[in-house]
Amino acid sequence: MTTVRRRWFDTVIGIVLTGIMLFPVYWMVNVSLTKTNAMRQDPPSLFPFDPTFEGYQAVLSQQLPYLGTSLVIGLGTVILTVALSAPAAFALAKLRIPGGGALSFVLLVAQMIPGIIMAMGFYAIYLNLGILNTIPGLILADSTIAVPFGVLIFTAFMSGIPNELLNAARIDGAGHWRTFRSIVLPVSRNSIVTVSLFAFLWSWSDFLFASTLDGGGKLQPITMGIYRYIGNNNQEWNAIMATAVVASIPAAVLLIVAQRYVAAGVTAGAVKD
Amino acid sequence: MTATETRSGSAVHGNGRGAAGTQPAASAAAAGPRRRRLKGHWAGWAFAAPVVIYLLVFYAYPLYRNLELSFRDYTVRSFIDGSAPFVGFDNYVKVITDATFTPALMNTAIFTVVSIVFQYSFGLALAVFFFRRFPLSGTLRALFLVPWLLPLLVSASTWSWMLNSDSGVVNAFLGAIGIDQINWLTSPQWSLVAVLLANIWIGIPFNLVILYSGLQGIPEEVYEAASIDGANAWQKFWRITFPLLRPVSAITILLGLVYTLKVFDIIWIMTKGGPGSSSTTFAIWSYRLGFGSALPDLSPAAAVGNLLIVIALIFGFVYIRAQRRLDPS
């Protein structure tokens, strides 16, 4: 009886801690529903008793192109990341290529390079090539965040595929490519989901590459949409926060739909299980 | 894992060659499989080639361009007419003797160390707490991931408004308990604290998840034995959990170091490194030099960036060594 009560007491503490941790998220939603004239009220209202949707109307009328651009860039990054990292991981995990150790090491180091340095290098290159302010340019840059991670996740997963399965395919006359396409890829479905989710989320959230490589583009991602709102010294914080809420939807969907993949991704990047 | 596999593979090769010296007959027999293996290697590299080319074009080349930028005197004009005189270490000298250098170095150090100390302590305390597996603990632990998944720009702008001097909810709360208004984002003595608050909040979930998975690796029997010996919860934590978690802790902290050195979005959105240089770190300084004004100063910006990369890679190599020790398979 006492242990049961203690466990529920833990739950209460847990709920309180989660509440404190998520307060900024609640506040974002609260401000997004606050009327402009109540924005400077002191003290601020803790609950949107008199909600307004003018912020969300502003999002609908002004931010849709930004959201669409982000969606295109996100999907492009996912496709590029999976297409590059899955075959490489197959080679590393199952084909035992010489120099594979060195390649894994380079990928690990690549993850540690600060984004600002990559951005500067890309800027110089894109300026020469004339692909500044273009969507393909941004997709390429965004994929550099996800490709090393993708190879590491896929390699860890594919190492666990039993060799017997691949040998059976070989006996049946399948080449490496056929084995990869018809056996390895379908079996690796879960890790494809994990890598795709993170690749999408990272490119969706990217601000550094967007602001350096697409600062003057016609089509800009949603992070630039929010940044412009703030930068214009905009006092309509309900519209800014409404955009922020909308920009958070992919993260929320991810957490609800694919919670176990998320935890797997966080952990796999750091500690092997 | 893959690294060791390849290494042991080449060790087999080495042995075969050594044996061939003394027994010529064996080398002829080994030649067949070796040739087949070589053919297999080619197929293997065909799978890896796209990533190798990708790494060369999109990592090595930008890094090279960045080095080149830092040793030449580039201006926007250089990109048009191609004139960029080689100036050796001039940009580095210029950067190190700049008035911003010392505050930026100090801010980078303070920002990194304080972030990690708090993220790790809160992360560990929460991991231990959630490990008690009470009703709803899984759901609540998942909700804790939200700050980490939100776009940094979203978190940073939310914190900006929460910390607003006149209308922010934080000052309203502090006012209610009798503390005077704090100019979080606009006073030099508080701006670094403000960006630290936001960054610690964002980093806690990551620490929680990794340390929680570390706790799962500690065998239950150790705790049972300690209970039989009459150890209380406090003793169990300091005598068992903390020491046995050390390898995972080392990884968490080193990864935290590498990630925190990179932090850009949060600081840029909240304070732009200001007021003055009071919250300027190397990453912010580099960005401000390169992209912060209408007239970009790319060469010194690249020099600052390269100093940052040296620091990040030092910790990065320590991390890789620590991880190899943890996972010697």
Interface residues (C-beta under 8 A of the other chain):
Chain A: R7 W8 D10 T11 I13 G14 I15 L17 T18 M21 L22 P24 V25 W27 M28 V31 M39 R40 Q41 D42 P43 P44 A83 L84 S85 P87 A88 F90 A91 L92 A93 L95 R96 I97 P98 G99 G100 G101 L103 S104 F105 V106 L107 L108 V109 A110 M112 I113 P114 G115 I116 I117 M118 A119 M120 G121 F122 Y123 A124 I125 L127 N128 L140 A141 S143 T144 V147 V151 T155 A156 S159 G175 H176 F180 L201 W204 S205 F207 L208 S211 T212 G215 T223 I226 Y227 I230 W237 I240 M241 A244 A247 S248 A251 A252 L254 L255 Q259 V262 A263 V266 T267 G269 A270 V271 K272 D273
Chain B: M1 T2 A3 T4 E5 T6 R7 G9 S10 G40 H41 A43 G44 W45 A46 F47 A48 P50 V51 V52 Y54 L55 F58 Y59 Y61 P62 L63 Y64 R65 N66 L69 Y74 F79 L126 F129 F130 R132 F134 P135 L136 S137 L140 A142 L143 F144 L145 V146 P147 W148 L149 L150 P151 L152 L153 V154 S155 S157 T158 W159 S160 W161 M162 D166 S167 G168 V169 A172 G175 A176 W201 I204 F206 V209 I210 S213 G214 V248 I251 T252 L255 V258 L261 K262 F264 D265 I269 A283 S286 Y287 G290 F291 L298 A301 A302 G305 N306 L308 I309 A312 L313 F315 G316 Y319 I320 L326 D327
